[in-house]
C-alpha cells in the first residue's frame, strides 16, 4: 500500500529541503569567498582547488561538488563582479542627463566603482583572460546586462543627435564603445600603478574629466 503524506508531513519535507538548499548555498558562497580571498592576496599564480579547499575549510571533493575546475570558480566570481558593475552603472544612469551626460556618467561610474576595489576589476577582466575563459563570459547573463546599459547610453546619444543637440556626425554606438574602452584603460592603468598597499599612482578622475571635456568639444 502506498504511503500518503499528510499536510504536516509535506510541510516538514519542504522545510528539510529548504534547510538543505540553504546549507548548500552557504557552503558554495564560502568556497567562492575563499577563492576571492586567495586571488586578492596572492594572485593567480598560487590559485588552486587545493588552496581554495584549505581556505574554505572543506575537502577538495567538496569544492569539486560545486565547481568542476578552478576555471569554473573564476568564471563564477567574474560573473558576480560584472553583475555588481552593471548594478552600479544602472543606478548611476537612473537620472537622464542627456547623451553626453550619459557618456560622462558611464565613464566616471565605471572608474569610481573599480578604483574602490581593483581586485574586482582583476576578477572580471584580468584573471579570466589569463585562464582563457573571457569569451565564455560574453555569453553570461551578466554581460547581457552590460550590453543593455550600453544600449541605453547609445539611445540617449542618438536621441540628442536627432534633436540637434549634438553634431549629426556623432555615432552613438561608437561613442559608447569608446567610453567603455577609455574607462577600462584608465582602471587597467591604475592596476599597473597601484602600490603594494593599494594606493593608485594615477589621477584617474582627472583623466575621466579630460576625456569628457574633449567629447563635449568634439560633439556639441
Phi, psi and omega per residue, in radians:
X1 nan 2.281 -3.129
X2 -1.237 2.457 3.104
X3 -1.393 2.450 3.124
X4 -1.905 2.179 3.122
X5 -1.349 2.317 3.038
X6 -1.387 2.993 3.097
X7 -1.044 -0.729 -3.140
X8 -1.148 -0.700 3.110
X9 -1.101 -0.733 3.138
X10 -1.131 -0.700 3.126
X11 -1.159 -0.685 3.135
X12 -1.151 -0.712 3.119
X13 -1.125 -0.694 3.118
X14 -1.093 -0.739 3.128
X15 -1.118 -0.687 3.119
X16 -1.112 -0.742 3.119
X17 -1.132 -0.676 3.110
X18 -1.138 -0.712 3.099
X19 -1.120 -0.705 3.124
X20 -1.105 -0.760 3.122
X21 -1.104 -0.686 3.120
X22 -1.145 -0.687 3.103
X23 -1.109 -0.748 3.124
X24 -1.103 -0.761 -3.128
X25 -1.175 -0.652 3.104
X26 -1.105 -0.764 3.136
X27 -1.181 -0.710 3.128
X28 -1.065 -0.774 3.136
X29 -1.165 -0.629 3.111
X30 -1.099 -0.683 3.115
X31 -1.159 -0.764 3.116
X32 -1.114 -0.715 3.115
X33 -1.095 -0.699 3.109
X34 -1.128 -0.739 3.122
X35 -1.088 -0.775 3.133
X36 -1.078 -0.708 -3.135
X37 -1.126 -0.740 3.130
X38 -1.107 -0.764 -3.134
X39 -1.117 -0.694 -3.139
X40 -1.202 -0.618 -3.059
X41 -1.483 -0.689 -2.977
X42 -2.145 -0.161 -3.107
X43 1.369 -2.993 -3.029
X44 -1.341 -0.387 -2.996
X45 -1.139 -0.548 -3.131
X46 -1.884 0.325 -3.098
X47 -1.559 2.181 3.130
X48 -2.683 2.857 3.101
X49 -1.118 -0.668 3.095
X50 -1.028 -0.797 -3.127
X51 -1.123 -0.678 3.130
X52 -1.161 -0.774 3.127
X53 -1.034 -0.756 3.138
X54 -1.129 -0.768 -3.114
X55 -1.183 -0.581 -3.132
X56 -1.517 -0.083 -3.126
X57 1.041 0.788 3.057
X58 -2.315 2.975 3.100
X59 -1.379 2.800 3.080
X60 -1.065 -0.759 3.070
X61 -1.029 -0.532 3.120
X62 -1.138 -0.668 3.085
X63 -1.116 -0.783 -3.119
X64 -1.187 -0.360 3.074
X65 -1.104 -0.632 -3.101
X66 -1.716 -0.527 -3.055
X67 -2.405 2.189 -3.012
X68 -1.329 -0.252 -3.110
X69 -2.850 2.971 3.071
X70 -1.175 -0.510 3.070
X71 -1.106 -0.656 3.112
X72 -1.162 -0.652 3.069
X73 -1.059 -0.842 3.134
X74 -1.088 -0.702 3.127
X75 -1.015 -0.847 -3.122
X76 -1.110 -0.700 3.103
X77 -1.143 -0.680 3.128
X78 -1.155 -0.707 3.099
X79 -1.082 -0.784 3.094
X80 -1.018 -0.761 -3.110
X81 -1.127 -0.686 -3.118
X82 -1.277 -0.621 3.060
X83 -1.058 -0.737 3.125
X84 -1.139 -0.733 3.079
X85 -1.003 -0.846 -3.120
X86 -1.063 -0.692 3.129
X87 -1.100 -0.774 3.138
X88 -1.107 -0.747 -3.128
X89 -1.203 -0.674 3.122
X90 -1.099 -0.720 3.101
X91 -1.108 -0.735 -3.113
X92 -1.152 -0.541 -3.083
X93 -1.630 0.144 -3.092
X94 -1.043 -0.679 3.094
X95 -1.557 2.314 -3.111
X96 -1.452 1.842 -3.129
X97 -1.782 0.299 -3.122
X98 1.544 3.048 -3.058
X99 -1.110 -0.971 3.115
X100 -1.157 -0.561 3.074
X101 -1.118 -0.666 3.108
X102 -1.143 -0.706 3.079
X103 -1.058 -0.763 -3.129
X104 -1.120 -0.736 3.128
X105 -1.129 -0.782 3.138
X106 -1.012 -0.844 -3.106
X107 -1.107 -0.887 -3.080
X108 -1.180 -0.731 -3.106
X109 -1.135 -0.701 3.113
X110 -1.080 -0.872 -3.082
X111 -1.145 -0.807 -3.126
X112 -1.086 -0.731 -3.138
X113 -1.012 -0.848 -3.066
X114 -1.426 -0.440 3.062
X115 -1.124 -0.484 3.132
X116 -1.280 -0.295 3.138
X117 -2.788 1.502 -3.101
X118 -1.123 -0.426 3.112
X119 -1.097 -0.584 3.101
X120 -1.173 -0.631 3.071
X121 -1.101 -0.760 3.118
X122 -1.114 -0.663 3.123
X123 -1.062 -0.736 -3.082
X124 -1.460 -0.651 -2.935
X125 -2.053 -0.340 -3.081
X126 -1.755 -1.017 -3.050
X127 -1.124 -0.678 3.067
X128 -1.050 -0.629 3.111
X129 -1.177 -0.709 3.120
X130 -1.056 -0.687 -3.091
X131 -1.563 -0.026 3.082
X132 1.307 0.517 -3.132
X133 -2.029 0.215 -3.095
X134 -1.055 -0.702 -3.097
X135 -1.134 -0.568 3.126
X136 -1.143 -0.590 -3.137
X137 -1.153 -0.392 3.128
X138 -1.181 -0.274 3.123
X139 -1.726 -0.023 -3.089
X140 -1.367 2.703 3.096
X141 -1.039 -0.578 -3.139
X142 -1.081 -0.656 3.139
X143 -1.278 -0.539 3.054
X144 -1.104 -0.627 3.062
X145 -1.106 -0.725 3.106
X146 -1.048 -0.761 3.136
X147 -1.124 -0.642 3.099
X148 -1.118 -0.680 3.117
X149 -1.146 -0.786 3.117
X150 -1.097 -0.646 3.117
X151 -1.127 -0.646 3.102
X152 -1.101 -0.796 3.124
X153 -1.094 -0.789 3.133
X154 -1.073 -0.683 3.138
X155 -1.097 -0.716 3.133
X156 -1.181 -0.667 3.096
X157 -1.131 -0.814 -3.125
X158 -1.103 -0.685 3.101
X159 -1.043 -0.789 -3.136
X160 -1.167 -0.608 3.098
X161 -1.123 -0.785 -3.119
X162 -1.158 -0.516 -3.137
X163 -1.544 0.082 3.050
X164 1.441 0.169 3.130
X165 -1.490 -0.228 3.070
X166 -2.259 2.796 3.121
X167 -1.082 2.560 -3.078
X168 -1.148 -0.416 -3.125
X169 -1.393 -0.041 -3.116
X170 -1.217 2.225 3.086
X171 -1.720 1.914 -3.017
X172 -1.066 -0.766 -3.103
X173 -1.175 -0.779 -3.138
X174 -1.144 -0.654 3.118
X175 -1.103 -0.708 3.124
X176 -1.169 -0.749 3.103
X177 -1.081 -0.695 3.132
X178 -1.109 -0.702 3.110
X179 -1.071 -0.734 3.100
X180 -1.072 -0.827 -3.105
X181 -1.080 -0.753 -3.133
X182 -1.156 -0.760 3.118
X183 -1.066 -0.787 3.130
X184 -1.075 -0.762 -3.134
X185 -1.121 -0.672 3.128
X186 -1.118 -0.763 -3.139
X187 -1.219 -0.683 3.110
X188 -1.063 -0.715 3.096
X189 -1.147 -0.643 3.088
X190 -1.073 -0.679 3.093
X191 -1.068 -0.722 -3.106
X192 -1.216 -0.527 -3.068
X193 -1.701 -0.067 -3.111
X194 -1.153 2.433 3.094
X195 -1.422 3.088 -3.114
X196 -1.064 -0.549 -3.131
X197 -1.604 0.171 3.057
X198 1.634 -0.059 3.135
X199 -1.215 2.334 -3.102
X200 -1.682 2.138 3.125
X201 -1.568 1.020 -3.081
X202 -2.837 2.290 3.089
X203 -1.500 1.389 -3.033
X204 -1.114 -0.721 -3.103
X205 -1.177 -0.569 3.070
X206 -1.148 -0.679 3.069
X207 -1.111 -0.689 3.096
X208 -1.046 -0.831 -3.115
X209 -1.117 -0.682 3.107
X210 -1.085 -0.747 3.127
X211 -1.111 -0.755 -3.135
X212 -1.130 -0.700 3.119
X213 -1.090 -0.695 3.122
X214 -1.163 -0.674 3.079
X215 -1.060 -0.764 -3.110
X216 -1.098 -0.706 3.134
X217 -1.182 -0.640 -3.069
X218 -1.415 -0.558 -2.989
X219 -1.833 -0.487 -3.032
X220 -1.387 nan nan
